[in-house]
C-alpha cells in the first residue's frame, strides 16, 4: 500500500478540526454519535479554541446555530444521519426557509466508504442525498484526507451567500 492509498483509506479528525477552524468555526453544537465521537467530538471537546454545546436533540442544534448566525458567529452542527432525519422539520423551517448559514456535519453511520450512498441497504442512509437535493442544500461527501479540502470553502460559501450546507462524513475519523 502506498502513502496515497493509505490517505484514501483514512480520515483524520485533526485535519477536519483544522479545516473547520480555518472556516472560522468556534462553536460546535452536537448530539454525540458513535460514528464521529472518538475522532471528532471528543477532540473538539478538549480543544481550547472551540466551544462545544451538547444538546439532547438534533433540532435544538438548529436553534443554537441560527441564533449564533444572527450575531455573526459561526457554528457547526455535528450529528448522525439518523438525527438529520429527526431534525428535518427544523432544517426545513430554520435553515432552508430562512436562508440561514446552517452548517451540518452529518456522520453516515454504516456507510461503506467508496460506495454509492444511494445504494445503501439502510433506507435512511440511502435517502440522505435525495432529501438534501430536494431542499436545495449543497452537500460534500468526506471520505478521505483529500476530501477534507472541501470543508472550509463549503462553510465559507454558506456564510457568504447565506444558505445551509451539509458535510457528509462517510468514514469514521481517526483522532
Secondary structure, 3 states (H helix, E strand, C coil): CCHHHHHHCCCEHHHHHHHHHHCCCCEEEECCCCCCHHHHHHHHHHCCCCEEEECCCHHHHHHHHHHHHHCCCCEEEEEEHHHHHHCHHHHHHHHHCCCCCCEEEEECCCCCCCCCHHHCCCHHHHCHHHHHHHCCCEEEEECCHHHHHHHHHHHHHHHHHCCCEEEEECCCCEC
